[in-house]
Amino acid sequence: MPAGRLRNRALSVAATGAAAGTVFAVVASASGGAPRPDTSPASLGPSSTTPALELTASQKVLYKLSAAAAKAPARPEGRYVVMAEKQDTYARTSVLDSLTGDVWTYQHGAGVPSELPVARHDSPTAAQFDAMPTGTASLRALVLKQAKEQQAQAIAEQQKEMKAHGKKAVIRQPRLTDDDFVFEQATTLLWNPLVGPELRSALYKVLAATPGVRVDSHAQDDLGRPAVEISRTATATGIEDKTFENPKTGAVLETAFVYQDGTKGTDLYLSVTSRSTLPPNPYRR
């Protein structure tokens, strides 16, 4: 399981290749129906002449999750938001600067460095998240645009790196659909703890309007916590992308990727806190 695939989960929509659905191969040449966007039960009042929209069972769960997220407490108040995680077999603590988007990553486990280089501006800031639209159609358009731009940027950087090493490369991209892009980008955004309640609520409505989304309202994450499991299989890659949400708050509990050969990678949230000063590496002795 490539660690970078899960690593991107906790971070940005601005970082290169943040959408896991944009995974591509570098080969060295020498070496169900959904409602229309912005259409929700609340938009169709008693006096509306538009016929009532019948939601699927999955969409009903996602609208309920959206309502829970809207009522959840605001993001942590401290400047530095600290996420304690368990990623596959090792522990990770990520610290996000809500003002600059800088990210510090500390790790503990066999074969992993105890600290990664500081990723400058690797996450959108709290203000940038708050400026994002919350209408379903406009938000879907934004996340789709972001995902495609990130894929193009990732390819360009891979080509630049290969050229710097004197190698030629063929970049093979899976032919992702817009819905593939939207699902991956929306769930990537949900994983970021700097996302506020209003935007988090809106993202669940985007998922409700995305074909191919499956929902299990009686699931559990890998720690046994009650969860709503939201999943989708990418059209081009066959990779099943799963995210598990707290049904009471809409907060993400876990993300997982399952490949066609059964290989699985997981990333679990253990806690989210904040503080006014930058915390030190908790694993350093």
C-alpha positions in Angstrom: 0.0 0.0 0.0 1.7 3.2 -1.0 1.9 5.4 2.0 1.5 8.6 0.0 -2.0 7.6 -1.0 -3.2 7.8 2.6 -0.8 10.6 3.5 -2.6 12.9 1.0 -5.9 12.2 2.8 -5.1 14.4 5.8 -3.9 17.3 3.8 -4.8 19.5 1.0 -6.8 20.1 -2.0 -3.9 22.4 -3.0 -1.1 19.8 -2.7 0.2 18.0 -5.7 -1.9 14.9 -6.5 -4.1 15.2 -3.4 -6.9 13.4 -5.1 -6.1 9.7 -4.7 -8.2 9.0 -7.8 -5.5 10.7 -9.9 -3.0 8.0 -9.3 -1.1 7.3 -12.5 1.8 5.1 -13.6 5.2 6.4 -14.7 7.1 4.1 -17.0 10.7 5.0 -18.0 11.1 4.3 -21.7 14.7 3.1 -21.3 14.5 1.4 -18.0 -27.6 4.8 -9.5 -29.4 8.0 -10.5 -29.0 11.1 -8.4 -30.8 14.4 -7.8 -29.8 17.4 -9.9 -27.2 19.6 -8.2 -28.7 22.2 -5.9 -31.9 20.2 -5.7 -32.7 19.0 -2.2 -35.8 18.3 -0.2 -35.5 21.7 1.5 -35.5 23.4 -1.9 -38.9 22.0 -2.8 -41.4 23.7 -0.6 -45.2 22.9 -0.4 -46.0 25.7 -2.9 -43.4 24.4 -5.5 -44.9 23.3 -8.8 -41.9 21.0 -9.2 -42.8 17.3 -8.6 -41.5 16.0 -5.3 -38.0 14.4 -5.6 -37.8 10.9 -4.3 -34.4 10.2 -2.7 -32.7 6.8 -2.6 -32.0 5.3 0.8 -28.4 6.2 0.5 -29.2 9.8 -0.3 -31.5 10.0 2.7 -28.6 8.9 4.9 -26.2 11.4 3.4 -28.7 14.3 3.9 -29.1 13.2 7.5 -25.3 13.2 7.8 -25.2 16.6 6.2 -27.7 17.9 8.8 -25.6 16.4 11.7 -22.4 18.1 10.3 -24.2 21.5 10.1 -25.0 21.3 13.8 -21.6 20.0 14.9 -19.2 22.2 16.9 -17.0 24.6 14.9 -13.4 23.6 14.1 -10.9 23.7 17.0 -10.1 27.3 18.0 -6.3 27.1 18.4 -4.1 28.1 15.5 -2.5 24.6 15.3 -4.8 21.7 14.7 -3.3 18.4 15.8 -4.5 15.1 14.4 -3.4 11.9 16.0 -3.7 9.0 13.5 -2.9 5.4 13.0 -1.9 4.7 9.4 -1.7 1.0 8.6 1.0 -0.2 11.1 2.4 3.0 12.5 1.4 6.1 14.4 1.3 9.5 12.9 0.6 13.0 14.2 -0.1 15.8 11.8 -0.1 19.4 12.8 -1.9 21.9 10.5 -1.4 25.7 10.8 -4.8 27.1 10.2 -3.4 30.5 9.2 -0.7 29.4 6.7 -1.6 25.9 5.6 1.8 24.6 6.7 1.8 21.0 7.8 4.2 19.2 10.2 4.2 15.4 10.2 5.6 13.2 13.0 5.7 9.4 12.9 6.5 6.4 15.0 6.9 2.9 13.6 9.3 0.5 11.9 10.9 1.8 8.8 9.4 5.3 8.8 11.3 8.6 9.6 10.3 10.2 12.9 9.7 13.5 11.2 9.0 14.6 7.6 10.1 18.0 6.1 7.6 20.8 6.8 5.2 20.9 3.9 4.7 24.6 3.3 1.2 25.7 2.3 0.2 22.1 1.9 -3.3 22.6 3.2 -5.9 25.3 2.5 -6.1 27.7 5.4 -9.3 27.9 7.5 -10.1 31.2 5.7 -9.7 29.5 2.3 -12.1 26.7 3.3 -14.6 29.3 4.6 -14.5 31.1 1.2 -15.6 28.0 -0.7 -19.1 27.9 -2.0 -21.7 25.7 -0.3 -24.3 25.4 -3.0 -24.2 21.8 -4.4 -23.7 22.7 -8.0 -21.1 25.4 -7.4 -19.2 23.2 -4.9 -19.2 20.2 -7.2 -17.8 22.4 -10.0 -15.1 23.7 -7.7 -13.9 20.3 -6.5 -14.0 18.9 -10.0 -11.8 21.8 -11.2 -9.4 21.3 -8.3 -9.0 17.6 -8.9 -8.3 18.0 -12.6 -5.8 20.8 -12.0 -4.0 18.7 -9.4 -3.7 15.7 -11.8 -2.2 18.0 -14.5 0.2 19.5 -11.9 1.2 16.1 -10.6 2.0 14.8 -14.2 4.0 18.0 -14.9 6.1 17.5 -11.8 6.7 13.9 -12.5 7.8 14.7 -16.0 10.1 17.4 -14.6 11.6 15.0 -12.1 12.2 12.3 -14.7 13.9 14.8 -17.0 16.1 16.0 -14.2 17.4 12.5 -13.9 17.9 12.1 -17.6 15.0 9.8 -18.1 12.2 9.8 -20.5 8.8 8.8 -19.3 5.4 7.9 -20.5 2.7 9.1 -18.1 -0.3 6.8 -18.2 -3.5 8.2 -16.8 -6.6 6.3 -16.0 -9.6 7.7 -17.8 -11.4 9.0 -14.8 -15.0 10.2 -15.1 -16.1 13.5 -13.5 -17.9 11.5 -10.9 -14.6 9.7 -10.0 -12.9 13.0 -9.6 -15.7 14.5 -7.5 -16.0 11.7 -5.1 -12.3 11.5 -4.4 -11.9 15.2 -4.0 -15.0 15.7 -1.8 -13.8 12.9 0.5 -10.3 14.3 0.6 -11.8 17.7 1.7 -13.9 16.0 4.4 -10.7 14.4 5.9 -9.2 17.8 6.6 -10.1 19.0 10.1 -9.9 22.7 9.1 -13.2 22.3 7.1 -16.0 24.1 9.0 -19.5 22.7 9.7 -21.2 24.5 6.8 -18.8 23.3 4.1 -18.7 19.8 5.6 -22.5 19.7 5.5 -22.4 20.9 1.8 -19.9 18.2 0.9 -22.2 15.4 2.0 -24.9 16.9 -0.4 -22.3 16.8 -3.2 -21.8 13.1 -2.4 -25.5 12.5 -2.4 -25.7 13.9 -5.9 -22.8 11.8 -7.2 -23.8 8.5 -9.0 -22.2 5.3 -7.8 -22.0 6.2 -4.2 -22.8 3.4 -1.7 -23.8 4.0 1.9 -24.0 1.6 4.9 -25.5 3.4 7.9 -24.8 0.5 10.3 -21.1 0.1 9.7 -18.1 0.3 12.1 -14.6 1.6 11.6 -11.6 -0.6 12.3 -11.7 0.5 16.0 -15.3 -0.7 16.3 -16.7 2.8 16.5 -20.2 3.2 15.0 -20.0 4.8 11.6 -21.7 5.6 8.3 -19.6 4.0 5.6 -19.5 5.9 2.3 -17.8 4.1 -0.6 -17.4 4.2 -4.4 -15.4 2.2 -6.9 -13.5 4.3 -9.4 -14.6 3.5 -13.0 -11.1 3.4 -14.5 -9.0 1.9 -11.7 -11.3 -0.5 -9.9 -10.1 0.9 -6.6 -12.7 1.0 -3.9 -12.5 4.2 -1.9 -14.1 4.1 1.6 -14.7 6.7 4.2 -16.3 6.2 7.6 -18.1 9.1 9.3 -19.3 9.8 12.8 -23.1 9.6 12.4 -23.6 12.2 15.2 -21.2 14.9 14.0 -20.3 14.1 10.4 -16.6 14.0 11.4 -14.4 11.5 9.5 -13.3 8.5 11.6 -11.3 6.4 9.0 -10.5 6.2 5.4 -9.6 3.1 3.4 -8.6 2.1 -0.1 -9.1 -1.4 -1.4 -7.4 -2.5 -4.6 -8.6 -5.1 -7.0 -6.1 -7.7 -5.6 -7.6 -7.2 -2.1 -4.7 -5.0 -0.9 -6.0 -2.5 1.7 -4.7 0.6 3.3 -6.3 2.4 6.2 -5.9 5.7 8.1 -7.7 6.1 11.4 -8.4 9.3 13.2 -7.6 8.9 16.9 -8.2 12.4 18.1 -8.3 16.0 16.9 -7.2 18.8 19.2 -5.8 22.3 18.9 -3.4 24.6 20.6 -2.0 28.2 20.2 1.6 27.2 19.9 3.3 24.6 17.7 3.6 21.3 19.5 6.9 19.3 19.5 7.3 15.9 18.0 5.4 13.6 20.5 7.5 10.6 19.5 10.9 12.1 20.2 12.5 11.0 23.4 
